Amino acid sequence: LYKPNNNLVQCVDQLCAGVHLTSDHHCDTPDDQCDYEVEYADHGSSLGVLVRDYVPLQFTNGSVIHPKIAFG
């Protein structure tokens, strides 16, 4: 299981605003976590909290990069 370690995306972050398609996105406080809910074309859905973290990716030549990505 993934356990966030002080890397929650805050509600006021532009990334959080980007996952809310409506203009009624608001934050009670700037430090609130970014909650999201998405419905897919097949009517499946996902809801949760956005986080940012480094994810190691290894290339076939053996080199490794650690891009910071956001996911929920």
LOKOL-512567 format. One record per residue (C-alpha): residue in three letters; y, x, z. Coordinates in nm, 4 decimals, always signed. Example, Ala and Ser with C-alpha at 12.3 -4.5 7.8 and 13.67 -1.06 7.14 Angstrom:
2
<node residuo="Ala" yy="-0.4500" xx="+1.2300" zz="+0.7800"/>
<node residuo="Ser" yy="-0.1060" xx="+1.3670" zz="+0.7140"/>
//
This chain:
72
<node residuo="Leu" yy="+0.0000" xx="+0.0000" zz="+0.0000"/>
<node residuo="Tyr" yy="+0.3518" xx="+0.1141" zz="-0.0777"/>
<node residuo="Lys" yy="+0.5717" xx="+0.1519" zz="+0.2279"/>
<node residuo="Pro" yy="+0.9460" xx="+0.1837" zz="+0.1608"/>
<node residuo="Asn" yy="+1.1143" xx="+0.4635" zz="+0.3500"/>
<node residuo="Asn" yy="+1.4850" xx="+0.3931" zz="+0.3642"/>
<node residuo="Asn" yy="+1.5030" xx="+0.3369" zz="-0.0122"/>
<node residuo="Leu" yy="+1.5673" xx="-0.0348" zz="-0.0438"/>
<node residuo="Val" yy="+1.8169" xx="-0.1305" zz="-0.3149"/>
<node residuo="Gln" yy="+2.1194" xx="-0.2913" zz="-0.1504"/>
<node residuo="Cys" yy="+2.2387" xx="-0.6351" zz="-0.2513"/>
<node residuo="Val" yy="+2.5772" xx="-0.5018" zz="-0.3705"/>
<node residuo="Asp" yy="+2.4147" xx="-0.2484" zz="-0.6081"/>
<node residuo="Gln" yy="+2.4741" xx="-0.3094" zz="-0.9824"/>
<node residuo="Leu" yy="+2.0982" xx="-0.2963" zz="-1.0332"/>
<node residuo="Cys" yy="+2.0563" xx="-0.5920" zz="-0.8006"/>
<node residuo="Ala" yy="+2.3191" xx="-0.7903" zz="-0.9877"/>
<node residuo="Gly" yy="+2.1327" xx="-0.7089" zz="-1.3105"/>
<node residuo="Val" yy="+1.8128" xx="-0.8806" zz="-1.1983"/>
<node residuo="His" yy="+2.0013" xx="-1.1983" zz="-1.1115"/>
<node residuo="Leu" yy="+2.0816" xx="-1.3754" zz="-1.4362"/>
<node residuo="Thr" yy="+2.3017" xx="-1.6376" zz="-1.2781"/>
<node residuo="Ser" yy="+2.6548" xx="-1.5826" zz="-1.1591"/>
<node residuo="Asp" yy="+2.5786" xx="-1.7287" zz="-0.8156"/>
<node residuo="His" yy="+2.4382" xx="-1.3971" zz="-0.6870"/>
<node residuo="His" yy="+2.6013" xx="-1.3212" zz="-0.3527"/>
<node residuo="Cys" yy="+2.5427" xx="-1.1014" zz="-0.0522"/>
<node residuo="Asp" yy="+2.5857" xx="-1.2095" zz="+0.3085"/>
<node residuo="Thr" yy="+2.6544" xx="-0.8471" zz="+0.4032"/>
<node residuo="Pro" yy="+2.6816" xx="-0.5350" zz="+0.1836"/>
<node residuo="Asp" yy="+2.3755" xx="-0.3824" zz="+0.3535"/>
<node residuo="Asp" yy="+2.1433" xx="-0.6727" zz="+0.2653"/>
<node residuo="Gln" yy="+1.8299" xx="-0.5803" zz="+0.0726"/>
<node residuo="Cys" yy="+1.8018" xx="-0.6893" zz="-0.2896"/>
<node residuo="Asp" yy="+1.5580" xx="-0.9790" zz="-0.3116"/>
<node residuo="Tyr" yy="+1.4421" xx="-1.0864" zz="-0.6567"/>
<node residuo="Glu" yy="+1.2287" xx="-1.3501" zz="-0.8246"/>
<node residuo="Val" yy="+1.1133" xx="-1.3334" zz="-1.1870"/>
<node residuo="Glu" yy="+0.9191" xx="-1.5840" zz="-1.3944"/>
<node residuo="Tyr" yy="+0.7340" xx="-1.4509" zz="-1.6993"/>
<node residuo="Ala" yy="+0.6687" xx="-1.6205" zz="-2.0322"/>
<node residuo="Asp" yy="+0.3092" xx="-1.6961" zz="-1.9295"/>
<node residuo="His" yy="+0.4502" xx="-1.8816" zz="-1.6231"/>
<node residuo="Gly" yy="+0.3331" xx="-1.6092" zz="-1.3878"/>
<node residuo="Ser" yy="+0.5900" xx="-1.4849" zz="-1.1408"/>
<node residuo="Ser" yy="+0.6807" xx="-1.2047" zz="-0.9056"/>
<node residuo="Leu" yy="+0.9081" xx="-1.2006" zz="-0.6052"/>
<node residuo="Gly" yy="+0.9933" xx="-0.9376" zz="-0.3531"/>
<node residuo="Val" yy="+1.2392" xx="-0.6631" zz="-0.2708"/>
<node residuo="Leu" yy="+1.3709" xx="-0.3916" zz="-0.5053"/>
<node residuo="Val" yy="+1.3314" xx="-0.0276" zz="-0.4038"/>
<node residuo="Arg" yy="+1.4157" xx="+0.3073" zz="-0.5652"/>
<node residuo="Asp" yy="+1.1800" xx="+0.5980" zz="-0.5335"/>
<node residuo="Tyr" yy="+1.0656" xx="+0.9153" zz="-0.7057"/>
<node residuo="Val" yy="+0.7444" xx="+0.8798" zz="-0.9048"/>
<node residuo="Pro" yy="+0.5693" xx="+1.1973" zz="-1.0205"/>
<node residuo="Leu" yy="+0.4660" xx="+1.1946" zz="-1.3863"/>
<node residuo="Gln" yy="+0.2457" xx="+1.4708" zz="-1.5219"/>
<node residuo="Phe" yy="+0.2551" xx="+1.5599" zz="-1.8906"/>
<node residuo="Thr" yy="-0.0485" xx="+1.6744" zz="-2.0860"/>
<node residuo="Asn" yy="+0.0911" xx="+2.0305" zz="-2.0815"/>
<node residuo="Gly" yy="+0.0735" xx="+2.0266" zz="-1.7004"/>
<node residuo="Ser" yy="+0.4452" xx="+2.0019" zz="-1.6276"/>
<node residuo="Val" yy="+0.5548" xx="+1.7392" zz="-1.3790"/>
<node residuo="Ile" yy="+0.8786" xx="+1.5454" zz="-1.3546"/>
<node residuo="His" yy="+0.9918" xx="+1.3224" zz="-1.0686"/>
<node residuo="Pro" yy="+1.2184" xx="+1.0503" zz="-1.2116"/>
<node residuo="Lys" yy="+1.3753" xx="+0.8072" zz="-0.9698"/>
<node residuo="Ile" yy="+1.2839" xx="+0.4527" zz="-1.0703"/>
<node residuo="Ala" yy="+1.3481" xx="+0.1089" zz="-0.9321"/>
<node residuo="Phe" yy="+1.0684" xx="-0.1401" zz="-0.8936"/>
<node residuo="Gly" yy="+0.9778" xx="-0.4481" zz="-0.6974"/>
//
